[in-house]
Amino acid sequence: MAQTKVGLVGVTGYTGMELMRLLQTHDHFELVRVTSRAEAGKKLHDIYPFMLGMDNGNLTITEPDADDLAQACDLVFLAVPHRTAMEIAAVLLEKGLKVVDLSADFRLRDKDEYEHWYACDHTQCELLDKAVYGLPELYAEKVATAQLVANPGCYPTSAILGLYPALEEGFILKSGIVIDSKSGSTGAGRKANVGTLFCEVSDSFKAYGLTTHRHTPEIEQELSLIAEDDITVSFNTHLLPINRGILSTIYTTLSEDMTLDDVHAIYEEAYRKHPWVRVLPTGKLPETKYVRGTMFCDIGLVIDKRTNRLIIVSAIDNLCRGASGQALANANIMCGLDITEGLKLAPMVP
């Protein structure tokens, strides 16, 4: 099979860095363009010494230029902030390229929702209907024929995968769902910020973005589609003193009499054909260290008989499963490759 030539716009952020790492060993994708306005003209190994001596290490970083990308690439990953991605994506799509967008610009199907939560105009709203939400367990068939994939957010990935079987089978109430999520500091991006400095994060634990986190409408959008009803959740985020990982503890109320074995069997069946969702044995709960650097989403289940609650715990790596690895999985599907190509990764423990 001929290699697919790919470009990476935004190589200097954490998601760009992680995607570059994954592409290094991919058998069918050849990384031919990496871009950054700030670092243009340098070699990859100049800014990332760990790339010295590696195949992609000698790539020269260029300014993002749609004409150059269109001439050189078949598919482009956009690892740039929201608002920036929509403009680049529109040009690349017009030129016939496939695009996987890691920003939030095409995740929300409603233009008004996007503009409310992201406080900016959506200038390419005609593309919203064209974009496919790239959660492989739910939308792989649509991704396979897509030209534009909106890569899911990290928190939504953990929440949606955790809730999908329960809402799909209808054995929890659709109201009163609480999603209590904690993320490592890489979730805030690589840009300098006092709140994510080592001395601010280390040896501490805090909540942030309560009632205002921008991933809220994305979670509600996808859960509503699963439940075929409007879903409103209480989504609460916290910053962990670790580099990478997300742990989401999700509180729901059972709508019928269920045993833990009943629920566990439904979850196992829902994800039986999906290689990266691991429903842990009863009595076991996920930990971030066991998914670090991988595409795994580990799910643990607990029933609290006193309160009639089903408690779902899901753990993912925010950079790999929550961003770059998922983007690569979507690109694999778009190009007719095995979904696991370049992603057969063991956890980075200890």
Disulfide bonds with the S-S distance in Angstrom:
none
